[in-house]
Amino acid sequence: MELTEREQADRDAQRMQAAREELVERISRVVPPDGVMEPFEGLHLGRISVAGEPVRSVLEPSFCVIAQGSKEVLVGDTRYRYDAAHYLLATLDLPRVSQVLEASRERPYLSLRLELTPALVSAVMVDAGLAAPEGESDARATDVSPLDADLLDAVVRLARLLDSPDQAPVLMPLITREIVYRLLMSRQGDRLRHLATAGGYTSPITRAVERLRQDFDQPLRIEQIARDLGMSVSG
């Protein structure tokens, strides 16, 4: 018997709630003190018990999920706020200012970040029969979207490998490819496809990224950088 839209929505909501609770439990157990750890190459887990001051850093291409709490990221003049119901996707190495907004010792901020590489995204695109984008993209290199049940399920399965490190070499690449595929098929798909263009970056973008990384703590005007490199502002 087919489910009504209301019944399917209720099932998805229950499924996501159970997945979030499991993700919180697994990250809490593996990262008991505040800090960041990398249990497997490319997989970063974080825990913060007190909302802090803004922190400057450079974020490499990554898929970022919050299990508990919320965070705000400032890239250029745009603010991105996300929480347990949303994920952040970054497709270029860009300087950022980030701040954890919700965290306490009773309910610490818990996060999972998966690094993405041009080679991985390209391989999944080939398997899925997806074409590379043509020309410059008007899409920003960073954005936030709602986290759906299937994507969250893959994240939880990735977290389960924390209890089975001997299985990680075989299963982590498979789950990671699933996550990349689901991102490519999402509304952020076009943004992610540009990560694979020409091995990740076209030459002007490479120079722009290097300049931003070197001078990330200095005031910069995107319009001036675009003129210097012969690029459009949107590009």
C-alpha positions as CSV (number, residue, x, y, z in Angstrom):
1,M,0.0,0.0,0.0
2,E,1.4,3.4,-1.0
3,L,2.1,5.9,1.7
4,T,0.4,9.3,1.6
5,E,2.7,12.4,1.4
6,R,1.9,13.1,5.1
7,E,2.8,9.6,6.2
8,Q,6.0,9.6,4.2
9,A,7.0,13.0,5.7
10,D,6.3,11.7,9.2
11,R,8.5,8.6,8.5
12,D,11.3,10.8,7.1
13,A,11.1,13.1,10.2
14,Q,11.3,10.1,12.6
15,R,14.2,8.6,10.6
16,M,16.1,11.9,10.7
17,Q,15.6,12.4,14.4
18,A,16.9,8.9,15.1
19,A,19.9,9.5,12.8
20,R,20.7,12.8,14.5
21,E,20.6,11.2,17.9
22,E,22.9,8.4,16.8
23,L,25.3,10.9,15.2
24,V,25.4,12.9,18.5
25,E,26.1,9.8,20.5
26,R,28.9,8.5,18.3
27,I,30.7,11.8,18.0
28,S,30.3,12.5,21.8
29,R,31.9,9.1,22.6
30,V,34.8,9.5,20.2
31,V,35.6,13.1,21.0
32,P,35.1,13.4,24.8
33,P,37.2,16.5,25.4
34,D,36.8,19.8,23.4
35,G,38.9,19.8,20.3
36,V,39.2,18.5,16.8
37,M,40.4,15.0,15.7
38,E,40.9,13.2,12.4
39,P,40.1,9.5,13.0
40,F,40.5,8.7,9.3
41,E,42.2,10.6,6.6
42,G,39.9,13.4,5.4
43,L,37.4,12.9,8.1
44,H,37.4,15.6,10.9
45,L,35.3,15.5,14.1
46,G,34.9,18.5,16.4
47,R,33.5,19.3,19.9
48,I,33.1,22.7,21.5
49,S,31.4,23.2,24.9
50,V,31.3,27.0,25.0
51,A,30.3,29.3,22.2
52,G,33.4,31.3,21.4
53,E,34.7,34.3,19.6
54,P,35.1,34.5,15.7
55,V,38.0,32.4,14.4
56,R,39.9,33.1,11.2
57,S,41.0,30.2,9.0
58,V,41.1,28.8,5.5
59,L,38.5,26.1,4.7
60,E,39.5,23.6,2.0
61,P,36.8,22.0,-0.2
62,S,34.6,20.1,2.3
63,F,31.1,18.8,3.2
64,C,30.3,20.0,6.7
65,V,27.6,18.6,9.0
66,I,26.6,19.7,12.5
67,A,25.2,17.0,14.8
68,Q,24.4,19.4,17.6
69,G,24.5,23.2,18.0
70,S,24.9,25.8,15.3
71,K,27.6,27.8,13.6
72,E,28.0,31.0,11.4
73,V,30.6,31.3,8.7
74,L,31.5,34.6,7.1
75,V,33.0,34.3,3.6
76,G,33.7,37.7,2.0
77,D,30.6,39.7,2.8
78,T,28.2,36.8,2.9
79,R,27.1,35.0,6.1
80,Y,26.2,31.4,6.2
81,R,24.4,30.0,9.3
82,Y,23.8,26.2,9.6
83,D,22.7,23.7,12.2
84,A,21.7,20.1,12.6
85,A,19.1,20.5,9.9
86,H,21.4,21.9,7.3
87,Y,24.8,21.2,5.8
88,L,27.5,23.5,4.4
89,L,29.4,22.8,1.2
90,A,32.6,24.5,0.3
91,T,34.2,23.9,-3.1
92,L,37.3,26.3,-3.0
93,D,40.0,27.0,-0.5
94,L,38.8,30.3,0.8
95,P,39.5,32.4,3.9
96,R,36.6,32.5,6.4
97,V,35.6,33.7,9.8
98,S,33.6,31.1,11.7
99,Q,31.9,31.3,15.1
100,V,30.0,28.6,17.0
101,L,26.7,30.2,18.1
102,E,25.1,27.4,20.2
103,A,27.2,25.2,22.6
104,S,27.1,24.3,26.3
105,R,28.6,21.6,28.5
106,E,25.2,19.9,28.6
107,R,24.7,20.2,24.8
108,P,28.1,20.7,23.2
109,Y,28.6,21.7,19.6
110,L,29.4,18.5,17.6
111,S,30.5,18.5,14.0
112,L,31.7,16.3,11.2
113,R,33.6,17.5,8.2
114,L,34.5,15.4,5.1
115,E,37.2,16.7,2.8
116,L,36.4,16.6,-0.9
117,T,39.0,16.4,-3.8
118,P,38.7,17.2,-7.5
119,A,39.8,13.6,-8.3
120,L,37.0,12.1,-6.2
121,V,34.3,14.4,-7.5
122,S,35.5,13.8,-11.1
123,A,35.4,10.0,-10.7
124,V,31.8,10.0,-9.3
125,M,30.7,12.3,-12.1
126,V,32.1,9.9,-14.7
127,D,30.4,6.9,-13.1
128,A,27.1,8.9,-12.9
129,G,27.4,10.1,-16.5
130,L,27.4,13.8,-15.5
131,A,29.1,16.3,-17.7
132,A,31.5,18.9,-16.5
133,P,30.1,22.5,-16.4
134,E,31.1,24.8,-19.2
135,G,32.5,28.3,-18.7
136,E,32.5,30.3,-15.5
137,S,29.9,29.6,-12.9
138,D,27.7,32.2,-11.2
139,A,27.4,29.9,-8.2
140,R,29.3,30.9,-5.1
141,A,32.0,28.6,-3.8
142,T,30.1,28.1,-0.5
143,D,26.5,27.6,0.4
144,V,24.1,26.0,2.9
145,S,21.3,23.6,2.1
146,P,18.8,21.4,4.1
147,L,20.1,18.0,5.0
148,D,17.8,15.3,3.7
149,A,17.2,11.8,5.2
150,D,19.3,9.9,2.6
151,L,22.3,12.2,2.9
152,L,22.1,12.1,6.7
153,D,21.9,8.3,6.6
154,A,25.1,8.1,4.7
155,V,26.8,10.4,7.2
156,V,25.7,8.2,10.1
157,R,27.0,5.1,8.3
158,L,30.3,6.9,8.0
159,A,30.3,7.7,11.7
160,R,29.7,4.0,12.5
161,L,33.0,3.2,11.1
162,L,34.5,4.9,14.2
163,D,33.7,1.7,16.0
164,S,35.0,-0.5,13.2
165,P,38.3,1.0,12.1
166,D,39.4,-2.2,10.4
167,Q,36.4,-1.9,8.0
168,A,37.1,1.8,7.2
169,P,39.7,1.2,4.4
170,V,37.1,-0.7,2.4
171,L,33.8,1.0,3.4
172,M,34.8,4.6,3.9
173,P,35.6,5.2,0.2
174,L,32.2,3.6,-0.8
175,I,30.2,5.8,1.6
176,T,32.2,8.9,0.6
177,R,31.4,8.3,-3.0
178,E,27.7,7.9,-2.1
179,I,27.8,11.2,-0.3
180,V,29.5,12.9,-3.2
181,Y,26.9,11.4,-5.6
182,R,24.0,12.6,-3.5
183,L,25.5,16.1,-3.3
184,L,26.0,16.1,-7.1
185,M,22.3,15.2,-7.5
186,S,21.2,17.9,-5.0
187,R,20.5,21.6,-5.7
188,Q,24.2,22.2,-4.9
189,G,25.2,19.8,-7.7
190,D,26.3,22.5,-10.1
191,R,28.5,24.1,-7.4
192,L,30.2,20.8,-6.7
193,R,30.8,20.0,-10.4
194,H,33.0,23.1,-10.7
195,L,35.4,21.5,-8.2
196,A,36.2,18.9,-10.8
197,T,36.8,21.3,-13.6
198,A,40.3,21.1,-15.0
199,G,41.5,19.1,-12.1
200,G,39.8,21.3,-9.6
201,Y,40.7,24.8,-10.6
202,T,41.3,26.8,-13.8
203,S,44.5,28.7,-13.8
204,P,43.0,32.2,-12.9
205,I,41.1,30.6,-10.0
206,T,44.2,28.9,-8.8
207,R,46.0,32.3,-8.6
208,A,43.0,33.9,-7.0
209,V,42.8,31.2,-4.3
210,E,46.6,31.5,-3.6
211,R,46.2,35.2,-3.2
212,L,43.3,34.8,-0.8
213,R,45.1,32.2,1.2
214,Q,48.2,34.3,1.5
215,D,46.4,37.5,2.5
216,F,43.4,36.0,4.3
217,D,43.9,38.3,7.3
218,Q,44.1,41.4,5.2
219,P,41.2,43.5,3.7
220,L,40.6,42.5,0.1
221,R,38.2,43.7,-2.5
222,I,36.9,40.9,-4.8
223,E,36.4,43.5,-7.6
224,Q,40.1,44.4,-7.5
225,I,41.2,40.7,-7.5
226,A,38.9,40.0,-10.4
227,R,40.4,42.8,-12.4
228,D,44.0,41.8,-11.6
229,L,43.3,38.2,-12.7
230,G,41.2,39.1,-15.7
231,M,38.1,37.3,-14.3
232,S,34.5,38.3,-13.7
233,V,33.3,39.1,-10.2
234,S,30.9,36.2,-10.3
235,G,33.6,33.8,-11.4
